[in-house]
Amino acid sequence: MDSYPPPRGRTVGPSAGWTRAPGALWRWLPVTEQARIWLNGELLDPERAVVSVFDHGMLVGDGIFETVKAANGEPFALTRHLRRLARSAAGLGLPEPDHDALAQGTLEVLAAAPKWPLARIRITYTSGPGPLGSARGDAGPTVSIIVGPQDPFPATADVTVVPWPRNERGALSGLKTTSYAENALALAYAKERGGGEAVFANTAGDLCEGTGSNIFVVLGGRLVTPPLASGCLAGVTRALTLEWCGGEEEDLALDDLYRADEAFLTSTTRDVQPIRAVDGTVLPVAPGPITAKAMEAFAARSAELMDP
């Protein structure tokens, strides 16, 4: 493993994940070194889990993924996540993933890892090795499953609206792909301005989604979220929130977020997270009564049903 100078402004040392390497440098030891990695059907030690530099997931971002929450070693909503992975594969023209193999691989990875109170599982499925260009190769997909601990999100979120729109008519609209540079840029933009999540409008100027979250707003006592036609991802937590807590899907102007009585984000690792402020403008209450009920309902139902 390569060695690097520790990042400026970061605590270094074993407790922070950095360890001294020869030459007075530090190297990052990923949390996955406490676990094993599932790669193309094999459970491997981290140093043996190697992906080709010619893999198109690395070269051109040609792949899909899922993030799955785990609590004390048990995955949440795994079936729904694997079904969405299959939909993303179909949308990207990739072979259908082996549902049973991925489900078993996820359980094997969790069994080999510490029983963290909260963890995130990353299932990545790329088009596999290929030529130095956009044309795909014929070597077949690369599939990996890794797990690491997840810190809880803050009690509330401050969000920042970014100046770039989501393209609801694009080829990747609604697909969970590894082409995440737009999200990385948007999240960096938000963090530079004090936000914890970035929010996109779509090309029509309507409210769409966050970089890794869906958005619900309360207007006049009504709980509303943008429809999938807005270009937002069909979030697993979004769907469960609609099923367990109610709410309506309808087009929302971006201004509706600023004037909302209350609002919240949903995602696999956030569950239901109240929005405190939008671009520095504080909402009337966070959490408001409808958000609080959604938080309580989601927590109760998800504790009862690990694979709803």
Buried (B, 14 or more C-beta within 10 A) or exposed (E): EEBEEBEEEEEBEEEBBBEBEEEEEBBBBEBBBBBBBBBBEEBBEBEEBEBBEBBBBBBBBBBBBBBBBBBEBBBBBBEBBBBBBBBBBBBBEBEEBBBEEBBBBBBBBBEBBBEBEEBBBBBBBBBBBBEEEEEBBEBEBBBBBBBBBBEEBEEBBBBBBBEEBBBBEEEBBBBBBBBBEBBEBBBEBBEEBEBBBBBBBBEBEBBBBBBBBBBBBBBEEEBBBBBBBBBBBBBBBBBBBBEBBEBEBEBBEBEBBBEBBBBBBBBBBBBBBBBBBBBEEEBEBBBBEBBBBBBEBBEEBBEEEBEB
